[in-house]
Amino acid sequence: MNGFFGGLLRRLALPTVFALLGLLGFMAPAQAQDNATQTRYPIVLVHGLFGFDSLFGVDYWYGIPSALQRSGARVFVAQVSAANSTEVRGEQLLAQVKNIMAITGAAKVNLVGHSHGGPTIRYVAGVAPQLVASVTSVAGPNKGSRVADILRGTVPAGSLSETVLNGAVNAFVALINLGSGGSGLPQMPVAALDSLTAAGSADFTRRFPQAVPTGCGDGAEVVGGVRYYSWTGKQPVTNLLDPSDASLGLLGLSFGETNDGLVAVCSSRLGKHLGDYRQNHLDEVNQLLGVRDWLAPDPVALYRQHATRLKQIGL
């Protein structure tokens, strides 16, 4: 009996194993060929104020570049001054965009900027629209930040307090540079502050008005051949396990309107607005370390969806 059943099992098992191997072999290419985020043009991620590419091994865009790359996207993480004017950061980014195009052979890039990265990518699209396929501003202070206005109001230009603030922020930025390799970039914290005030943002928009709405609705989706998009968070406190929520919650109280802790929802509008989510200013880039509101959309998934959106329209 054992010999009979043993032989029968061997005869049944061998074809079954080959069938499973064949099935796995059939399925493997489908996984490898997942190209949901394989955009025509490279995606360039641009950090905000006090940002970096990677700090002591922790990515600013936590888990986002790798998720996009796994599905076929070519992703580049820019590193511009952690604290400087929009124009200085924009010129730094423009040089990097040209390098990326030279490396990849691409005719254009898709720019995605978080926080101060929003105005930074708007600058590049404004001065060199022929190099830009799309601009996506994530919680960009396109009409300034209430926090910057309050800080500038308490630190008058040319005052001793401004000098002290500038020195303290420079020391903080030096620490960021130490951990991120950005020590060669010029830093001017006061110039960054002025760029982020309502007045500074209004002056910038007078020179680069593309896709900025007059109210709190959508702006033009296409300007000069460049597509413009935005999304933002709308909730300063999202998870009590996240140590950054306390400070963002306090800052959010200063607005008097819906905000993410640092930027008002209406200020974030640019081009076609894709949504306001239960995220704060750090959740928008999947920080800190992926801790977020459990009921909110996965930040990484939002970037994947947007890359798919760009792919579907040929960008």
C-alpha positions in Angstrom: 0.0 0.0 0.0 2.8 2.4 1.0 4.5 1.7 -2.3 1.3 2.2 -4.3 0.3 5.4 -2.5 3.9 6.7 -2.5 4.2 6.2 -6.2 0.8 7.9 -6.7 1.8 10.9 -4.6 5.0 11.2 -6.5 3.2 11.1 -9.8 0.7 13.7 -8.6 3.2 15.9 -6.8 5.7 16.3 -9.7 3.2 17.8 -12.1 1.7 19.9 -9.3 5.2 21.4 -8.5 5.8 22.1 -12.2 2.3 23.7 -12.4 3.0 25.9 -9.4 6.4 26.9 -10.8 4.8 27.7 -14.1 2.2 29.8 -12.4 4.9 31.7 -10.4 6.9 32.1 -13.6 3.9 33.5 -15.3 3.1 35.9 -12.4 6.7 37.1 -11.8 7.0 39.1 -15.0 3.7 40.9 -14.3 5.1 42.1 -10.9 8.4 43.1 -12.6 6.5 45.0 -15.3 4.5 47.1 -12.8 4.9 50.5 -14.3 2.0 52.4 -12.7 4.3 55.4 -11.9 6.5 55.2 -14.9 6.1 58.8 -16.1 7.4 60.0 -19.4 9.5 62.6 -17.6 11.6 62.2 -14.4 10.1 63.3 -11.1 12.1 65.8 -9.1 11.2 66.1 -5.4 12.0 69.5 -3.7 12.1 70.0 0.0 10.8 72.9 2.0 12.3 75.2 4.7 14.9 73.4 6.9 14.6 70.5 4.5 17.2 68.1 3.2 17.5 65.0 1.0 18.5 62.6 3.7 19.4 63.5 7.3 21.5 61.0 9.2 20.0 58.3 7.1 16.4 59.4 7.3 14.8 60.7 4.1 12.9 63.9 4.1 10.4 62.3 1.7 10.1 59.2 3.9 9.4 56.1 1.8 8.2 58.1 -1.1 11.0 57.9 -3.7 11.4 54.2 -3.3 7.7 53.6 -3.6 7.6 55.6 -6.9 10.8 53.9 -8.2 9.4 50.4 -7.5 6.7 51.1 -10.1 8.9 52.5 -12.7 9.4 56.2 -12.0 12.7 57.9 -12.4 13.0 59.9 -9.2 15.5 62.6 -8.2 15.6 64.3 -4.8 16.9 67.8 -5.1 18.9 69.5 -2.4 18.7 73.3 -2.2 19.5 75.7 0.6 17.6 74.8 3.8 17.0 78.4 4.5 17.2 81.0 1.8 15.0 83.1 -0.5 12.7 81.5 -3.1 14.8 83.0 -5.9 18.1 81.6 -4.6 16.6 78.2 -4.0 15.0 78.4 -7.4 18.3 79.0 -9.2 19.9 76.1 -7.4 17.1 73.9 -8.4 17.2 75.1 -12.0 20.9 74.0 -12.2 20.0 70.6 -10.8 17.1 70.2 -13.3 19.5 70.9 -16.2 21.9 68.2 -14.8 19.1 65.7 -14.5 18.0 66.3 -18.0 21.6 65.9 -19.2 21.9 62.6 -17.3 18.6 61.1 -18.4 18.2 62.6 -21.8 14.7 63.8 -20.8 13.3 66.9 -22.5 11.5 68.0 -19.3 10.9 67.2 -15.7 7.9 66.8 -13.4 8.5 69.1 -10.3 7.0 68.3 -6.9 7.6 70.7 -4.1 6.6 70.5 -0.4 6.2 73.7 1.7 8.8 76.3 0.6 9.5 73.8 -2.2 6.2 74.9 -3.8 7.3 78.5 -4.6 10.8 77.1 -5.4 9.4 74.9 -8.2 7.1 77.8 -9.4 10.3 79.8 -9.9 11.8 77.3 -12.2 8.6 76.9 -14.1 8.4 80.7 -14.4 11.9 81.3 -15.7 12.3 78.1 -17.8 8.8 76.7 -18.6 10.3 74.8 -21.6 12.0 72.5 -19.1 9.0 71.7 -17.0 6.1 69.3 -17.8 4.3 69.8 -14.5 4.4 71.6 -11.2 2.8 70.0 -8.1 2.8 72.1 -4.9 2.1 70.1 -1.7 1.2 72.5 1.1 3.1 75.3 -0.6 2.7 78.7 1.0 1.7 80.3 -2.3 0.1 83.3 -0.4 2.5 83.2 2.5 2.3 81.7 6.0 0.7 83.3 9.1 3.6 81.8 11.1 6.1 83.8 9.0 4.0 87.0 9.4 3.9 86.6 13.2 7.6 85.9 13.4 8.5 88.8 11.2 6.3 91.1 13.2 8.2 90.2 16.4 11.6 90.4 14.7 11.8 93.8 12.9 14.2 94.2 10.1 17.7 95.4 11.2 16.9 94.8 14.9 19.1 93.1 17.5 16.4 90.4 17.7 16.8 89.7 14.0 20.5 89.3 14.4 20.0 86.9 17.3 17.4 84.9 15.3 19.6 84.8 12.3 22.5 83.4 14.3 20.3 80.8 16.0 18.8 79.6 12.8 22.2 79.4 11.1 23.4 77.1 13.9 20.4 74.9 13.4 20.9 74.8 9.6 24.6 73.9 10.2 23.4 70.9 12.1 21.1 69.9 9.2 24.0 70.4 6.7 26.2 68.2 8.9 23.8 65.4 8.6 22.8 65.8 5.0 25.9 66.9 3.1 24.5 70.3 2.2 27.3 72.3 3.8 28.3 74.0 0.5 24.9 75.7 0.0 24.5 79.4 1.1 22.0 80.0 3.9 20.2 83.3 4.6 17.4 82.6 7.2 16.0 86.1 7.1 15.7 86.0 3.3 13.7 82.7 3.7 11.5 84.4 6.3 10.8 87.4 4.1 9.9 85.1 1.2 7.4 83.2 3.3 5.4 86.2 4.6 2.2 87.3 2.9 3.9 90.4 1.6 6.9 88.5 0.3 4.7 85.9 -1.3 2.5 88.5 -2.9 5.6 90.2 -4.4 6.7 86.8 -5.8 3.3 86.1 -7.3 3.3 89.5 -9.0 6.4 88.3 -10.9 5.3 84.7 -11.2 1.5 84.6 -11.3 1.1 81.3 -13.1 -1.8 79.2 -11.8 -2.2 81.1 -8.5 -6.0 81.6 -7.9 -7.3 85.0 -6.8 -9.5 83.3 -4.1 -9.6 79.9 -2.5 -10.6 77.9 -5.5 -8.7 76.4 -8.4 -6.2 78.2 -10.5 -5.5 77.6 -14.2 -4.5 74.0 -14.7 -2.4 74.7 -17.8 -0.2 77.8 -18.2 2.4 78.2 -20.9 2.3 74.4 -21.6 3.0 73.5 -17.9 0.4 71.7 -15.9 -0.1 72.9 -12.3 -1.5 70.8 -9.3 -1.7 71.1 -5.6 -2.9 69.3 -2.5 -2.5 69.9 1.3 -3.2 68.9 4.8 -5.9 70.5 6.9 -5.4 69.2 10.4 -2.5 70.2 12.7 -2.9 67.4 15.2 -3.3 64.0 13.7 -1.7 61.4 16.0 -0.7 61.9 19.6 2.1 59.4 19.2 3.8 61.9 16.9 6.0 64.3 19.0 5.7 67.0 16.3 2.0 67.3 16.6 2.1 69.4 19.8 4.1 72.2 18.2 2.1 72.1 15.0 -1.2 72.1 17.0 -0.1 75.3 18.9 1.1 77.0 15.7 -2.2 76.1 14.0 -4.2 78.1 16.6 -2.7 81.3 15.2 -4.4 81.1 11.9 -8.1 81.5 12.4 -8.7 79.4 9.3 -8.2 75.8 8.3 -4.5 74.9 8.1 -1.9 72.1 8.5 0.0 73.8 11.4 2.2 76.0 9.1 0.2 76.7 6.0 -3.4 77.7 5.5 -5.5 75.6 3.2 -6.4 78.6 1.0 -2.7 79.6 0.7 -1.8 76.2 -0.6 -4.0 76.4 -3.7 -2.3 76.3 -7.1 -3.6 75.1 -10.4 -6.0 72.2 -10.2 -6.4 71.4 -6.5 -6.6 67.7 -5.8 -7.7 67.7 -2.2 -7.4 68.6 1.5 -6.5 65.7 3.7 -6.4 64.8 7.4 -2.7 65.5 7.5 -0.4 68.1 9.1 2.6 69.7 7.6 4.9 66.8 8.3 2.4 64.1 7.5 2.3 65.4 3.9 5.8 64.0 3.4 5.1 60.9 5.5 6.9 62.3 8.6 7.7 61.7 11.4 8.7 58.2 10.2 5.3 57.4 8.8 3.3 58.2 12.0 0.0 59.7 10.9 -3.8 59.8 11.4 -4.9 56.2 10.9 -8.1 57.3 9.2 -6.2 59.5 6.7 -5.0 58.5 3.2 -1.5 57.0 3.1 0.8 59.9 2.1 2.9 57.6 0.0 -0.2 56.4 -1.9 -1.1 60.0 -2.7 2.2 60.4 -4.5 1.8 57.1 -6.3 -1.6 58.1 -7.5 -0.4 61.5 -8.7 2.5 59.9 -10.6 -0.1 57.6 -12.2 -2.1 60.7 -13.1 0.8 62.3 -14.8 1.6 59.1 -16.7 -1.9 58.8 -18.0 -1.8 62.3 -19.5 1.6 61.6 -21.1 3.8 63.4 -18.7 
